């Protein structure tokens, strides 16, 4: 196994939110919405601290880049 560090790839960002059941995080990855909640059912150290869910993202208008100056 190599000790070489591998480059990190940014996938998106998460925002901290406050809901009726406490703090959770949400963000977008491509066309999917990612939700991260604390694991309220954690009973042992080997259980995850957070649970992630993916759902269909909001239908947001895509930004289009100005390509008029491209040579092709």
C-alpha positions as CSV (number, residue, x, y, z in Angstrom):
1,X,0.0,0.0,0.0
2,X,1.4,3.4,-1.0
3,X,1.8,6.3,1.4
4,X,1.5,8.7,-1.5
5,X,-1.1,11.4,-1.0
6,X,-3.8,11.4,-3.5
7,X,-5.3,14.6,-4.8
8,X,-8.7,15.6,-3.3
9,X,-11.5,16.3,-5.7
10,X,-14.1,18.9,-4.7
11,X,-17.6,17.6,-5.2
12,X,-19.7,20.5,-4.0
13,X,-20.6,22.3,-0.8
14,X,-22.9,21.8,2.1
15,X,-24.9,24.4,4.1
16,X,-25.7,24.0,7.8
17,X,-29.4,24.2,8.5
18,X,-31.6,24.1,11.6
19,X,-34.7,22.0,11.4
20,X,-37.3,21.0,14.0
21,X,-35.2,18.0,14.9
22,X,-31.9,19.8,15.1
23,X,-29.0,20.6,12.8
24,X,-28.5,19.0,9.3
25,X,-26.5,19.8,6.2
26,X,-27.7,20.1,2.6
27,X,-26.1,20.8,-0.8
28,X,-26.1,19.9,-4.4
29,X,-24.0,17.5,-6.4
30,X,-24.7,17.8,-10.1
31,X,-28.5,17.4,-10.4
32,X,-28.9,15.6,-7.1
33,X,-29.6,17.1,-3.7
34,X,-27.6,15.7,-0.8
35,X,-28.9,15.8,2.8
36,X,-26.8,14.8,5.8
37,X,-28.4,14.2,9.2
38,X,-26.9,13.1,12.5
39,X,-27.5,9.4,13.2
40,X,-30.1,9.5,15.9
41,X,-30.0,5.7,16.1
42,X,-26.3,5.3,16.8
43,X,-25.8,2.7,19.5
44,X,-22.2,1.7,19.0
45,X,-18.9,3.3,18.0
46,X,-18.8,1.5,14.7
47,X,-22.2,3.0,13.7
48,X,-21.9,6.1,11.5
49,X,-22.2,9.6,13.1
50,X,-24.1,10.9,10.1
51,X,-26.5,9.4,7.5
52,X,-26.5,10.7,3.9
53,X,-29.5,10.8,1.6
54,X,-29.7,11.8,-2.1
55,X,-32.8,13.0,-3.7
56,X,-33.7,14.6,-7.0
57,X,-32.5,18.2,-7.0
58,X,-34.7,21.3,-7.5
59,X,-35.3,22.2,-11.1
60,X,-33.0,25.2,-11.2
61,X,-32.3,27.2,-14.4
62,X,-28.9,26.2,-15.7
63,X,-26.4,29.0,-16.3
64,X,-25.1,29.1,-19.9
65,X,-21.6,30.2,-20.6
66,X,-20.9,32.8,-23.3
67,X,-19.2,30.8,-26.1
68,X,-19.4,33.5,-28.8
69,X,-15.6,34.1,-28.6
70,X,-14.6,30.4,-29.0
71,X,-12.8,29.6,-32.3
72,X,-15.0,26.6,-33.1
